[in-house]
Amino acid sequence: MNRIKELRKKNGYTVKTLATQLGLAQSMLTNYENGSAMPRNQGFWTDLAAIFAVSEAYLMGLICAEEELLLMAYRQHKWASGGEANSRPVGSRA
């Protein structure tokens, strides 16, 4: 199950305000939250992940909180080092 409702509440959004920000009908957002409909537009997941500052995978429920923290730490480290950190494949000996 996705984490839309959980993150919406955690971040202080009402269905109305978040739906308006995303350009959706409130009923559609509610359907996305409860899983009775799935967004067809990948841009929806991208926009919502940016609003909540989480990965799309976490938002979709594909990874757990611990994996999200690791992913965020990796991205932050990579960004802080100019994008070159750990750029070689895991297990390579270069």
Secondary structure as UniProt FT lines:
FT   HELIX           4..10
FT   TURN            11..12
FT   HELIX           15..22
FT   HELIX           26..34
FT   HELIX           42..52
FT   HELIX           56..59
FT   TURN            60..61
FT   HELIX           65..80
FT   TURN            81..83
FT   TURN            85..86
FT   TURN            90..91
//
